């Protein structure tokens, strides 16, 4: 995990209730956060992005991930080749 140290102070403050809960308001857009705390008692909430289990293999395979990223960059640059419609394969049964 890499930490970006470019924090910016916001106008918002958070109060902790008796159950230890804090309302973070509109600043908190992720559903789940990793909690980090330093020796000074500062708390950092790091958003967790969950990946679908079916896609997890890609993130664990550096060669495949690099290939996908290259393809995305090529598509952005307009380096594409139209292979026509694949509609005829839409109802094809695929074995696992």
N, C-alpha and C positions, 0 to 999 in steps of 0.2 A: 504494500500500500504506500503510495506517495502522498505526502501532505503538501498542499499549497499553503504557503504562509501569508498570502495576501489577504488577510482578514480586513473587513471594513466595519466600523461601528455603525449600528443602525439606531433608529429612534426608539425601537421597541425594547421593552424590558419584559422579563418573565418572572413571575412570582411562583413560589413552590407552595402547594397546599399541604395539609397535614398528612396526606397519603403519599407525599413525595412526587406529585404530578405537577408539571408545568405546562401552561398553554403557550405555544410559540407563535400563534397567529398565522398570518399569511406568509411569513418568512419560511415556514416549514412546509415544503411541498412534497417531500418524499413520505412514503408510508412507514418506512422502517429506517432506523439509524443505528450505527455502531457508536458506542460511547467511549471516548478517550478522555483521560484525565492526566494532567501533569502534576509535578510535585507542588506547584503553587496553588493547586486546587482548581485551575481553569479546566472547564469542560468543553470538549469539542464534539459536536454531533456530526458524524460522517454519513451521508445518505448511502443506503445500500440499494444497489440496482440488482434485482433478481433476474436471472436468465431462465427461460424455459428449459426444463431438463433435456428435452430433445435437441436443444442447441448447445448444451454444455460441452459436448465433444469438440466443437469448433474452437472454443476458447482454450481448450487444453491441447490443441494441436497447432503449434506455431507455424508450420508449413502451410496448412490449410487456411489458417487465419490470414497469413500474408497473401495468399492467393486471392482470397475474397476481397481484402483491402485493395489489392492491385486492380481487380476487376471493377471495383467501385470508382477508383480514380480514373480508370480508362473510360468508364461510362460518362463520368463528369466531363472528361475531355472530348467526348464525342467519338471516341475510338470504339465504335460498335459495328457489328455485322448482323444484318437482319437475316435470320434463318427461316423466316416465314411463320405460319401458324402451327401450333402444336395441338390444336383443338381435337384432332383425331385421336389423341392419346388421353383425353380428359377422363374417360370412363374405364381406362385400362386398370385391371386389378394388379396390384403389386404385392409380392410376397415379402414378408419381413425376413 
